[in-house]
Amino acid sequence: MTSDLETNEFLTMTGTAMAPEAVPGGMPQAVFHEYGRLAIAEAGFGGPGELESPFAAPELEGAPSLTEELGRLAFDYRNMPAQRAAKLDRAYQGESWEGAGAGGPGPIHPPGDELVLDAGTEQAGGPEAGAEPPLSARLKGRVAVGLVIVEGPQQHLKFSAQDQTLVVSEVQNGLSYLASEAPNRDVTFVHEISVLSVNAAEVVNGTTYEQFEAPWRDAALKQLGMPKGLAGAERYARSLRQKLATDWAYVAFFTKYRLKHFAYANLRGPRLVMHFDNDGWGSNQIDRVFAHETGHIFQAPDEYAGANCNCGGSWGIFGAPNSNCALCAPNGGVKCIMKSNDWQMCDATRKHLGYSEAPGGAQSVLS
Ligand SMILES: [Zn+2]
C-alpha cells in the first residue's frame, strides 16, 4: 500500500522501470509517473501491503533537476508512516463535493459555475476541422503534466520547501489514483515542475476568474517563454507534449494568490488552477481535488447534486451519458471521485475519462 491507495509503488529509473529485474521477485505492472530520470512504477503483485516501499532508491549521476528532486521528495513524503496515517483518517471523508455546509469546506465549484470554464475552442464532438489536435482526448498512454507553482513577493504568497514537497506529493497521490484505476494500467504521467517567483500585484477585489488569475499567471507564462492568457497555457501544454514525447498534456497552476475560487479547470484543458489552501478541505487533501479537476481536463462531468447535473449528455471519447449524476441515478448513484471525497470511481466516469477497457469489461484488474 502506498499512502492510502491500494497500490504498491516503488521508485526506480525511467527507461528500465518495466524490466523484470526492477522488482525483486516480481514483475512491474505499470509506470505511473516519470520525473526526469526517475520513475514511479507499480509492482502490482502480492496484493496491498505486502511490498515495503520504497525498497531500492536509485542513485542519479550528477545533480538532480528540480523535477527529479521534488518527485523523489514527494514519493518519500507519501511513504512516511505519519503521512499515510493522516491520509487514512481524512477530514470530510465521503462528503459530497457540494461541501459540508456551515463550518465545513465549501463546494468544489461555486453554484452555477460547474463546467462553465470551457476554453471555448472546441465543441463537444471534438476540435473544429483544421484546429490543433486535442490535448486531452482520453486518459490512455502518456500524459505530460506541467506543474507550475507560482509564488509572489510577499511572505504570504511564498512556497516553502515543505509547501513545494506537499504540493508535488498531493499531485502524485491524486494521479497515482487515476493511473491505478486504468483497467489496462496504461496511463503514465510525465511531470515537468517549475517553481516561479513573480512580482505581480495580488488582486483582492476582482469579480471574474480571469481578473484574479491573469496577473500572476501571465507573469509566470512569460518566464516560461509563453504568450499570456489561456493561449499561452495551451502553447505551454503543446510544447511539453512535444518535449516529453507524450500523447496528451495539461498545465496545473498552484498559487497562494487570491483566486475567485480555490479550484477550477477547463473541460478538455488546457489548464487547471488550485489554491494551496484548498479551501476547508485542506492542503493535505489536494490529492482528491486534483484528481477531480484532472477528471474535467479529460472530459468527465460533475456528478454531485449541487452541480445540477443530469443523467444525459455525451461525454468523453465514448460519448457516454452522465448516468451516475446524484440527482437522477438510481438511489443517488454510487460513490465516485467526480461526486464526493472518496477514492472510488464509477463506471460512468471510467467511460468519460476514456480509459482503455480491460478484456472482459471495464472493471479495474486490482479490485
Ligand atoms: Zn468538478
Residues whose N, C-alpha, C, O or C-beta is under 5 A from the ligand:
A	BS01	ZN	D302
